[in-house]
Each structure stands twice: as structure tokens, then as C-alpha cells.
Amino acid sequence: MAARNVSQNPNGDPLRDLLIILIFIEGQEERVIHVEDWAEIRRLHRAEQMPIRAIARHLGISKNTVKWALAGDRPPVYQRPLKGSVVDAFEPAIRELLKQTPNGA
């Protein structure tokens, strides 16, 4: 199971999107590690006694990503950063206009 590019999502399943974590590798493109990949990394290292470097080569990911996956006790969880709305900049002015407008007008 190799890491997949962010743009690849074969079935567009939103639940699957929640079970991924973005790994930002400096100087390279953005990569995604799915829960299945995380489990495979841990299995290869613990059950098969495969070294970190060999796992990275086998899965096509960086050694740092393998080390990160082995360091965590829980599977990765994707958390989207909170974003504001386009309207946020205008919200105070809109609320003020609504206060000035009589009800039912």
C-alpha cells in the first residue's frame, strides 16, 4: 500500500476522508497516509521486522513518515483546519443593517 496523492480519492467517500492525515514533506508534494497505510507500516516493522528504510522504499514514502507512523499509538485522524466564511468581513455591517431595518419590511 503506497501513499496516495491528495488528488486521488477513488470513490469520493467522505468517511474515508476523515480517516486520513496529511503529511507535509518539505520540498516535496503533499502526501496522504490512510489508516490502512499506517497499519501496514506498523505490521511490517513489528511482525516482519522490516527496517524503517526498507519500509519507506517498499511503500514509496519518506523515512520520516515511517518514523512518525511508528511513534504514534493511535491511527491518524484527519482534522480540517477551521476556515472563516467569505461573509465574515462584512458580518458586522450586515448585522447593523438588520438592526436598522424594521421588522417585516
N, C-alpha and C positions, 0 to 999 in steps of 0.2 A: 504494500500500500504506500504509494508515494504521495507526498504532499501535493495538494491541488492548488492551482492558481485561484485567486479570488474570483475571477470572472467565470470560473467553471462551477456550475451548480446544475447537475444533470436533470434533476426533477423539480427544482424550484420549491422544495419543501421548506416552509418557514420553521418548522420544528427542528429540522436538521441544521438550519442556520443558527439556531440558538445553542447548538451543541458544538460550536467551533470556536476557536480562538485565533485571533490574528497575530501573527508573529512578524514583526518588522525587522528585517535584516538590513543593516546599514549598507548602502551601496548596491543592494540587490532589489529585485521586485518583491512586492508584498506576497507572503505565503500564508496558507491556511493549514492548520493542523486539526483534523477531525478527531473525535473521540476514538474512533477505530484506529487511527494512526497512533494516537497516544498509547492505546492498549498494546498495539503491535510493537512499539518501541520498548515498552516495559517487558513484554513477553520475550522478545529477542535477547534483551540484556539479562534477564533473570533466569529464564528457563533454558535458553540456548547458549548462555554465557558468551554472547557475541559482544566484542568490544564496541565502544562508542563510535570510533572511527568507521568500523565496518558497517554499523547500523546506518550511519549518515550516508555512506556510499551506497548501500543497498536501497535505501528509501529515497535518495536524491535530495536530502535536506542537509542543513549545516550541523556541525558537531555541537554548536551552542544550542540549537533547537533540541537535539537529543539529550543534552545535559539538562536542559530546562524541563523536559518531559520526565526525566528520571528523578529530578529533585522534588517534584510535586507529589503529594499523597492522593490528590483527588483529580478526576478528569477535568480538562479545561472547560470553561463555560464562557461563551461569547457574551460580552456586555457592550452594548452600543453606547457611545458617549452621548450625553444629553445635548440636544441641539435646541436652539431657540427657534421661534417662528419668524417668518418674514414680517409679520404684523407687529412683533414686539416693539420695534422702534416707534410705531405710531399708536400703540395702545393707550398711553396717557391722553393723547389728543382725541382719540375716539371716545374714550370714557367721558371726557369733558363735554364733547358734543352731545353725547347721550344724556348727560345730566341737564344740559340746556334745552333739550328737545322735550316739549310737553308730551305727556302720555297719550297714545292713540293718534299722534299726528304723523 
